[in-house]
Amino acid sequence: MEARRLLILMCLLILRMLSLRLAVLLQTTRAKWLKEMVLGRRSLLRSLKGRRIKGRRRRRKATRTRRTTMEISLTRRRKHSLEWMT
């Protein structure tokens, strides 16, 4: 039983490492999706998708304050993803 459990854990670790490496290599929506799969957070991906479409339109109209808040949230998200990768 103990050996089997160890084997399963090792497999999971290898899979996780591989998915991480893929995410680093691709850095596309697919990579993000992989990340969400590992984290089990689909809602975050949905919000990212929605924001990308709206962001393009909004950036021209956006007031200065709104733009700064958007930038802050983006940098925060980037920081989180970097923490997750290491």
MOPAC internal coordinates of N, CA, C and O (Angstrom, degrees):
PM7 1SCF
backbone

  N    0.0000 0     0.00 0     0.00 0    0    0    0
  C    1.4835 1     0.00 0     0.00 0    1    0    0
  C    1.5354 1   111.24 1     0.00 0    2    1    0
  O    1.2310 1   121.41 1   135.06 1    3    2    1
  N    1.3206 1   114.90 1   -44.94 1    3    2    1
  C    1.4741 1   120.05 1  -176.72 1    5    3    2
  C    1.5313 1   112.04 1   -63.91 1    6    5    3
  O    1.2310 1   121.53 1   138.08 1    7    6    5
  N    1.3197 1   114.68 1   -41.92 1    7    6    5
  C    1.4764 1   120.17 1   179.45 1    9    7    6
  C    1.5214 1   110.67 1   -63.47 1   10    9    7
  O    1.2310 1   121.07 1   137.29 1   11   10    9
  N    1.3297 1   115.56 1   -42.71 1   11   10    9
  C    1.4672 1   120.61 1  -179.49 1   13   11   10
  C    1.5285 1   110.85 1   -61.51 1   14   13   11
  O    1.2310 1   121.54 1   135.91 1   15   14   13
  N    1.3339 1   114.66 1   -44.09 1   15   14   13
  C    1.4686 1   120.68 1   179.99 1   17   15   14
  C    1.5363 1   110.45 1   -61.40 1   18   17   15
  O    1.2310 1   120.76 1   136.44 1   19   18   17
  N    1.3234 1   116.16 1   -43.56 1   19   18   17
  C    1.4667 1   121.35 1   178.04 1   21   19   18
  C    1.5215 1   110.98 1   -61.13 1   22   21   19
  O    1.2310 1   121.02 1   136.82 1   23   22   21
  N    1.3266 1   115.65 1   -43.18 1   23   22   21
  C    1.4753 1   120.84 1   179.72 1   25   23   22
  C    1.5265 1   110.85 1   -60.36 1   26   25   23
  O    1.2310 1   121.01 1   133.92 1   27   26   25
  N    1.3185 1   115.67 1   -46.08 1   27   26   25
  C    1.4703 1   120.72 1   179.69 1   29   27   26
  C    1.5214 1   110.51 1   -61.04 1   30   29   27
  O    1.2310 1   120.80 1   135.32 1   31   30   29
  N    1.3376 1   116.08 1   -44.68 1   31   30   29
  C    1.4649 1   120.67 1   178.58 1   33   31   30
  C    1.5215 1   111.53 1   -60.31 1   34   33   31
  O    1.2310 1   120.64 1   137.05 1   35   34   33
  N    1.3295 1   116.39 1   -42.95 1   35   34   33
  C    1.4653 1   121.05 1   179.03 1   37   35   34
  C    1.5320 1   110.91 1   -61.22 1   38   37   35
  O    1.2310 1   121.09 1   135.04 1   39   38   37
  N    1.3162 1   115.51 1   -44.96 1   39   38   37
  C    1.4719 1   120.80 1   178.68 1   41   39   38
  C    1.5314 1   110.73 1   -58.42 1   42   41   39
  O    1.2310 1   121.22 1   134.56 1   43   42   41
  N    1.3224 1   115.27 1   -45.44 1   43   42   41
  C    1.4624 1   120.22 1   179.77 1   45   43   42
  C    1.5239 1   111.05 1   -61.12 1   46   45   43
  O    1.2310 1   120.88 1   136.39 1   47   46   45
  N    1.3209 1   115.93 1   -43.61 1   47   46   45
  C    1.4642 1   120.60 1   179.35 1   49   47   46
  C    1.5178 1   111.45 1   -61.25 1   50   49   47
  O    1.2310 1   120.71 1   135.15 1   51   50   49
  N    1.3253 1   116.24 1   -44.85 1   51   50   49
  C    1.4713 1   121.24 1  -179.99 1   53   51   50
  C    1.5249 1   110.05 1   -62.29 1   54   53   51
  O    1.2310 1   120.93 1   135.30 1   55   54   53
  N    1.3173 1   115.83 1   -44.70 1   55   54   53
  C    1.4615 1   120.29 1   178.42 1   57   55   54
  C    1.5194 1   111.55 1   -58.88 1   58   57   55
  O    1.2310 1   121.33 1   135.32 1   59   58   57
  N    1.3150 1   115.06 1   -44.68 1   59   58   57
  C    1.4636 1   120.16 1  -179.44 1   61   59   58
  C    1.5329 1   111.27 1   -62.81 1   62   61   59
  O    1.2310 1   120.88 1   136.87 1   63   62   61
  N    1.3173 1   115.92 1   -43.13 1   63   62   61
  C    1.4632 1   120.90 1   178.91 1   65   63   62
  C    1.5301 1   110.73 1   -62.33 1   66   65   63
  O    1.2310 1   121.08 1   136.63 1   67   66   65
  N    1.3230 1   115.54 1   -43.37 1   67   66   65
  C    1.4653 1   120.38 1   179.56 1   69   67   66
  C    1.5273 1   111.30 1   -61.90 1   70   69   67
  O    1.2310 1   121.23 1   134.55 1   71   70   69
  N    1.3081 1   115.24 1   -45.45 1   71   70   69
  C    1.4662 1   119.63 1  -179.36 1   73   71   70
  C    1.5278 1   110.45 1   -63.78 1   74   73   71
  O    1.2310 1   120.81 1   142.84 1   75   74   73
  N    1.3381 1   116.07 1   -37.16 1   75   74   73
  C    1.4638 1   120.45 1   176.12 1   77   75   74
  C    1.5206 1   110.67 1   -60.96 1   78   77   75
  O    1.2310 1   121.07 1   132.35 1   79   78   77
  N    1.3217 1   115.56 1   -47.65 1   79   78   77
  C    1.4587 1   120.75 1  -178.59 1   81   79   78
  C    1.5235 1   111.18 1   -61.42 1   82   81   79
  O    1.2310 1   121.25 1   138.88 1   83   82   81
  N    1.3246 1   115.21 1   -41.12 1   83   82   81
  C    1.4638 1   120.40 1   177.09 1   85   83   82
  C    1.5250 1   110.71 1   -60.96 1   86   85   83
  O    1.2310 1   121.50 1   135.91 1   87   86   85
  N    1.3306 1   114.74 1   -44.09 1   87   86   85
  C    1.4658 1   119.31 1  -179.67 1   89   87   86
  C    1.5248 1   110.91 1   -60.48 1   90   89   87
  O    1.2310 1   120.98 1   139.06 1   91   90   89
  N    1.3305 1   115.72 1   -40.94 1   91   90   89
  C    1.4676 1   120.02 1   179.34 1   93   91   90
  C    1.5280 1   110.22 1   -65.44 1   94   93   91
  O    1.2310 1   120.77 1   137.81 1   95   94   93
  N    1.3266 1   116.12 1   -42.19 1   95   94   93
  C    1.4748 1   120.51 1  -177.67 1   97   95   94
  C    1.5235 1   112.22 1   -67.89 1   98   97   95
  O    1.2310 1   120.97 1   130.81 1   99   98   97
  N    1.2990 1   115.75 1   -49.19 1   99   98   97
  C    1.4699 1   119.31 1  -172.45 1  101   99   98
  C    1.5275 1   111.83 1   -76.28 1  102  101   99
  O    1.2310 1   121.11 1   126.93 1  103  102  101
  N    1.3502 1   115.48 1   -53.07 1  103  102  101
  C    1.4783 1   121.83 1  -175.44 1  105  103  102
  C    1.5390 1   111.26 1    49.18 1  106  105  103
  O    1.2310 1   121.58 1  -130.87 1  107  106  105
  N    1.3076 1   114.59 1    49.13 1  107  106  105
  C    1.4688 1   121.52 1   177.07 1  109  107  106
  C    1.5238 1   108.28 1  -125.15 1  110  109  107
  O    1.2310 1   120.78 1     7.62 1  111  110  109
  N    1.3152 1   116.11 1  -172.38 1  111  110  109
  C    1.4681 1   119.57 1   176.29 1  113  111  110
  C    1.5224 1   110.39 1   -61.90 1  114  113  111
  O    1.2310 1   120.60 1   146.51 1  115  114  113
  N    1.3207 1   116.46 1   -33.49 1  115  114  113
  C    1.4585 1   120.35 1   179.20 1  117  115  114
  C    1.5330 1   110.17 1   -64.52 1  118  117  115
  O    1.2310 1   121.25 1   139.10 1  119  118  117
  N    1.3279 1   115.22 1   -40.90 1  119  118  117
  C    1.4646 1   120.27 1   177.51 1  121  119  118
  C    1.5238 1   110.45 1   -61.79 1  122  121  119
  O    1.2310 1   121.14 1   136.85 1  123  122  121
  N    1.3365 1   115.42 1   -43.15 1  123  122  121
  C    1.4652 1   120.91 1   177.84 1  125  123  122
  C    1.5238 1   109.74 1   -60.49 1  126  125  123
  O    1.2310 1   121.17 1   137.14 1  127  126  125
  N    1.3454 1   115.37 1   -42.86 1  127  126  125
  C    1.4551 1   120.21 1  -179.96 1  129  127  126
  C    1.5273 1   110.61 1   -62.11 1  130  129  127
  O    1.2310 1   121.05 1   139.07 1  131  130  129
  N    1.3243 1   115.60 1   -40.93 1  131  130  129
  C    1.4700 1   120.56 1   176.88 1  133  131  130
  C    1.5254 1   110.58 1   -59.99 1  134  133  131
  O    1.2310 1   121.71 1   135.31 1  135  134  133
  N    1.3278 1   114.33 1   -44.69 1  135  134  133
  C    1.4697 1   119.68 1   178.40 1  137  135  134
  C    1.5245 1   110.45 1   -58.30 1  138  137  135
  O    1.2310 1   121.41 1   134.06 1  139  138  137
  N    1.3200 1   114.92 1   -45.94 1  139  138  137
  C    1.4674 1   119.27 1  -179.56 1  141  139  138
  C    1.5261 1   110.52 1   -62.45 1  142  141  139
  O    1.2310 1   120.88 1   141.98 1  143  142  141
  N    1.3393 1   115.92 1   -38.02 1  143  142  141
  C    1.4643 1   119.91 1   177.98 1  145  143  142
  C    1.5300 1   109.78 1   -59.44 1  146  145  143
  O    1.2310 1   120.90 1   133.92 1  147  146  145
  N    1.3349 1   115.88 1   -46.08 1  147  146  145
  C    1.4618 1   120.52 1  -178.50 1  149  147  146
  C    1.5244 1   110.15 1   -65.49 1  150  149  147
  O    1.2310 1   120.80 1   136.38 1  151  150  149
  N    1.3104 1   116.07 1   -43.62 1  151  150  149
  C    1.4614 1   120.37 1  -178.79 1  153  151  150
  C    1.5285 1   112.23 1   -77.07 1  154  153  151
  O    1.2310 1   121.19 1   155.04 1  155  154  153
  N    1.3321 1   115.33 1   -24.96 1  155  154  153
  C    1.4541 1   119.41 1  -175.67 1  157  155  154
  C    1.5103 1   111.78 1    73.66 1  158  157  155
  O    1.2310 1   120.85 1  -143.54 1  159  158  157
  N    1.3414 1   115.97 1    36.46 1  159  158  157
  C    1.4642 1   120.98 1  -178.34 1  161  159  158
  C    1.5205 1   109.17 1  -125.86 1  162  161  159
  O    1.2310 1   121.04 1   -86.85 1  163  162  161
  N    1.3311 1   115.61 1    93.15 1  163  162  161
  C    1.4562 1   119.67 1  -179.68 1  165  163  162
  C    1.5334 1   111.46 1   -82.88 1  166  165  163
  O    1.2310 1   120.91 1   152.43 1  167  166  165
  N    1.3332 1   115.86 1   -27.57 1  167  166  165
  C    1.4732 1   120.57 1  -176.45 1  169  167  166
  C    1.5247 1   110.90 1   -62.42 1  170  169  167
  O    1.2310 1   120.56 1   141.15 1  171  170  169
  N    1.3295 1   116.54 1   -38.85 1  171  170  169
  C    1.4642 1   121.69 1  -179.96 1  173  171  170
  C    1.5298 1   110.35 1   -60.80 1  174  173  171
  O    1.2310 1   121.28 1   136.70 1  175  174  173
  N    1.3256 1   115.16 1   -43.30 1  175  174  173
  C    1.4674 1   120.37 1   179.66 1  177  175  174
  C    1.5214 1   110.53 1   -62.68 1  178  177  175
  O    1.2310 1   121.21 1   138.00 1  179  178  177
  N    1.3424 1   115.29 1   -42.00 1  179  178  177
  C    1.4634 1   119.55 1  -179.57 1  181  179  178
  C    1.5252 1   111.06 1   -60.29 1  182  181  179
  O    1.2310 1   121.42 1   136.52 1  183  182  181
  N    1.3342 1   114.89 1   -43.48 1  183  182  181
  C    1.4711 1   119.54 1  -179.59 1  185  183  182
  C    1.5271 1   110.37 1   -65.65 1  186  185  183
  O    1.2310 1   120.50 1   142.59 1  187  186  185
  N    1.3238 1   116.65 1   -37.41 1  187  186  185
  C    1.4700 1   121.01 1   177.77 1  189  187  186
  C    1.5212 1   110.65 1   -62.16 1  190  189  187
  O    1.2310 1   121.23 1   134.00 1  191  190  189
  N    1.3273 1   115.26 1   -46.00 1  191  190  189
  C    1.4682 1   120.36 1   179.40 1  193  191  190
  C    1.5249 1   111.29 1   -59.18 1  194  193  191
  O    1.2310 1   121.41 1   132.48 1  195  194  193
  N    1.3225 1   114.90 1   -47.52 1  195  194  193
  C    1.4640 1   120.27 1  -179.02 1  197  195  194
  C    1.5142 1   112.18 1   -62.63 1  198  197  195
  O    1.2310 1   121.63 1   139.52 1  199  198  197
  N    1.3467 1   114.48 1   -40.48 1  199  198  197
  C    1.4627 1   119.81 1  -176.07 1  201  199  198
  C    1.5316 1   111.49 1   -67.35 1  202  201  199
  O    1.2310 1   120.61 1   143.83 1  203  202  201
  N    1.3407 1   116.44 1   -36.17 1  203  202  201
  C    1.4539 1   119.79 1  -176.96 1  205  203  202
  C    1.5280 1   111.27 1   -62.73 1  206  205  203
  O    1.2310 1   120.59 1   137.71 1  207  206  205
  N    1.3275 1   116.48 1   -42.29 1  207  206  205
  C    1.4617 1   120.76 1  -178.57 1  209  207  206
  C    1.5304 1   110.10 1   -68.24 1  210  209  207
  O    1.2310 1   121.28 1   134.53 1  211  210  209
  N    1.3431 1   115.15 1   -45.47 1  211  210  209
  C    1.4604 1   119.51 1  -177.57 1  213  211  210
  C    1.5291 1   111.29 1   -70.51 1  214  213  211
  O    1.2310 1   120.84 1   142.66 1  215  214  213
  N    1.3274 1   116.00 1   -37.34 1  215  214  213
  C    1.4652 1   121.78 1  -175.12 1  217  215  214
  C    1.5206 1   113.38 1   -56.64 1  218  217  215
  O    1.2310 1   120.65 1   140.42 1  219  218  217
  N    1.3284 1   116.35 1   -39.58 1  219  218  217
  C    1.4595 1   120.68 1  -178.50 1  221  219  218
  C    1.5154 1   111.79 1   -62.31 1  222  221  219
  O    1.2310 1   121.13 1   136.68 1  223  222  221
  N    1.3275 1   115.44 1   -43.32 1  223  222  221
  C    1.4652 1   119.39 1   179.39 1  225  223  222
  C    1.5262 1   110.67 1   -70.88 1  226  225  223
  O    1.2310 1   121.76 1   138.07 1  227  226  225
  N    1.3262 1   114.24 1   -41.93 1  227  226  225
  C    1.4570 1   120.22 1  -170.80 1  229  227  226
  C    1.5319 1   112.36 1   -69.43 1  230  229  227
  O    1.2310 1   120.91 1   147.74 1  231  230  229
  N    1.3149 1   115.87 1   -32.26 1  231  230  229
  C    1.4592 1   119.27 1  -170.66 1  233  231  230
  C    1.5361 1   113.09 1   -57.28 1  234  233  231
  O    1.2310 1   120.20 1   147.40 1  235  234  233
  N    1.3279 1   117.22 1   -32.60 1  235  234  233
  C    1.4637 1   119.90 1   179.09 1  237  235  234
  C    1.5276 1   111.36 1   -74.58 1  238  237  235
  O    1.2310 1   121.95 1   134.76 1  239  238  237
  N    1.3553 1   113.87 1   -45.24 1  239  238  237
  C    1.4644 1   118.98 1  -176.20 1  241  239  238
  C    1.5266 1   112.55 1   -75.68 1  242  241  239
  O    1.2310 1   120.58 1   154.86 1  243  242  241
  N    1.3175 1   116.50 1   -25.14 1  243  242  241
  C    1.4670 1   121.74 1  -167.62 1  245  243  242
  C    1.5249 1   112.33 1   -58.33 1  246  245  243
  O    1.2310 1   121.70 1   -38.89 1  247  246  245
  N    1.3252 1   114.36 1   141.11 1  247  246  245
  C    1.4681 1   120.52 1   174.55 1  249  247  246
  C    1.5222 1   108.14 1   -76.11 1  250  249  247
  O    1.2310 1   120.75 1   -11.34 1  251  250  249
  N    1.3194 1   116.18 1   168.66 1  251  250  249
  C    1.4584 1   120.70 1  -176.29 1  253  251  250
  C    1.5373 1   111.89 1   -61.45 1  254  253  251
  O    1.2310 1   121.25 1   137.47 1  255  254  253
  N    1.3480 1   115.21 1   -42.53 1  255  254  253
  C    1.4664 1   118.70 1  -178.39 1  257  255  254
  C    1.5285 1   110.69 1   -64.21 1  258  257  255
  O    1.2310 1   120.77 1   136.53 1  259  258  257
  N    1.3182 1   116.14 1   -43.47 1  259  258  257
  C    1.4511 1   119.68 1  -178.19 1  261  259  258
  C    1.5253 1   110.91 1   -62.70 1  262  261  259
  O    1.2310 1   121.45 1   140.15 1  263  262  261
  N    1.3219 1   114.83 1   -39.85 1  263  262  261
  C    1.4598 1   119.86 1  -179.29 1  265  263  262
  C    1.5346 1   110.10 1   -62.74 1  266  265  263
  O    1.2310 1   120.90 1   137.11 1  267  266  265
  N    1.3327 1   115.88 1   -42.89 1  267  266  265
  C    1.4663 1   118.68 1  -179.13 1  269  267  266
  C    1.5252 1   110.88 1   -64.02 1  270  269  267
  O    1.2310 1   120.29 1   139.17 1  271  270  269
  N    1.3192 1   117.05 1   -40.83 1  271  270  269
  C    1.4630 1   119.44 1   179.40 1  273  271  270
  C    1.5247 1   110.37 1   -63.92 1  274  273  271
  O    1.2310 1   120.78 1   140.67 1  275  274  273
  N    1.3195 1   116.11 1   -39.33 1  275  274  273
  C    1.4665 1   120.15 1   177.66 1  277  275  274
  C    1.5236 1   110.71 1   -61.71 1  278  277  275
  O    1.2310 1   121.03 1   135.10 1  279  278  277
  N    1.3224 1   115.63 1   -44.90 1  279  278  277
  C    1.4677 1   120.34 1   179.21 1  281  279  278
  C    1.5259 1   111.22 1   -61.40 1  282  281  279
  O    1.2310 1   121.08 1   137.83 1  283  282  281
  N    1.3277 1   115.54 1   -42.17 1  283  282  281
  C    1.4649 1   120.37 1   180.00 1  285  283  282
  C    1.5231 1   110.13 1   -60.87 1  286  285  283
  O    1.2310 1   120.70 1   133.30 1  287  286  285
  N    1.3186 1   116.26 1   -46.70 1  287  286  285
  C    1.4642 1   120.15 1  -179.37 1  289  287  286
  C    1.5317 1   110.74 1   -63.40 1  290  289  287
  O    1.2310 1   120.65 1   140.57 1  291  290  289
  N    1.3301 1   116.36 1   -39.43 1  291  290  289
  C    1.4650 1   120.35 1   179.06 1  293  291  290
  C    1.5237 1   111.08 1   -63.07 1  294  293  291
  O    1.2310 1   120.64 1   133.35 1  295  294  293
  N    1.3332 1   116.37 1   -46.65 1  295  294  293
  C    1.4711 1   119.96 1  -179.66 1  297  295  294
  C    1.5252 1   110.36 1   -63.70 1  298  297  295
  O    1.2310 1   120.90 1   140.84 1  299  298  297
  N    1.3251 1   115.88 1   -39.16 1  299  298  297
  C    1.4608 1   120.38 1   178.88 1  301  299  298
  C    1.5222 1   110.19 1   -61.17 1  302  301  299
  O    1.2310 1   121.12 1   135.14 1  303  302  301
  N    1.3504 1   115.46 1   -44.86 1  303  302  301
  C    1.4635 1   120.35 1  -179.87 1  305  303  302
  C    1.5326 1   110.92 1   -63.07 1  306  305  303
  O    1.2310 1   121.36 1   139.36 1  307  306  305
  N    1.3487 1   115.01 1   -40.64 1  307  306  305
  C    1.4600 1   119.55 1   179.34 1  309  307  306
  C    1.5340 1   110.73 1   -62.06 1  310  309  307
  O    1.2310 1   121.13 1   137.38 1  311  310  309
  N    1.3257 1   115.44 1   -42.62 1  311  310  309
  C    1.4639 1   121.57 1  -179.77 1  313  311  310
  C    1.5234 1   110.32 1   -61.12 1  314  313  311
  O    1.2310 1   120.97 1   135.61 1  315  314  313
  N    1.3363 1   115.74 1   -44.39 1  315  314  313
  C    1.4623 1   120.82 1  -179.84 1  317  315  314
  C    1.5226 1   110.97 1   -61.25 1  318  317  315
  O    1.2310 1   120.79 1   135.22 1  319  318  317
  N    1.3306 1   116.09 1   -44.78 1  319  318  317
  C    1.4662 1   120.06 1  -178.08 1  321  319  318
  C    1.5317 1   110.33 1   -64.71 1  322  321  319
  O    1.2310 1   120.59 1   143.41 1  323  322  321
  N    1.3294 1   116.48 1   -36.59 1  323  322  321
  C    1.4621 1   120.45 1   178.03 1  325  323  322
  C    1.5271 1   110.97 1   -66.01 1  326  325  323
  O    1.2310 1   120.66 1   136.63 1  327  326  325
  N    1.3344 1   116.34 1   -43.37 1  327  326  325
  C    1.4593 1   121.02 1   176.91 1  329  327  326
  C    1.5197 1   110.82 1   -59.24 1  330  329  327
  O    1.2310 1   121.52 1   139.62 1  331  330  329
  N    1.3246 1   114.70 1   -40.38 1  331  330  329
  C    1.4594 1   120.36 1  -177.95 1  333  331  330
  C    1.5237 1   111.37 1   -67.20 1  334  333  331
  O    1.2310 1   121.21 1   145.63 1  335  334  333
  N    1.3421 1   115.28 1   -34.37 1  335  334  333
  C    1.4661 1   118.97 1  -176.77 1  337  335  334
  C    1.5311 1   112.57 1   -72.41 1  338  337  335
  O    1.2310 1   120.11 1   145.45 1  339  338  337
  N    1.3213 1   117.39 1   -34.55 1  339  338  337
  C    1.4706 1   119.68 1  -177.27 1  341  339  338
  C    1.5167 1   112.07 1   -77.65 1  342  341  339
  O    1.2310 1   120.10 1   180.00 1  343  342  341

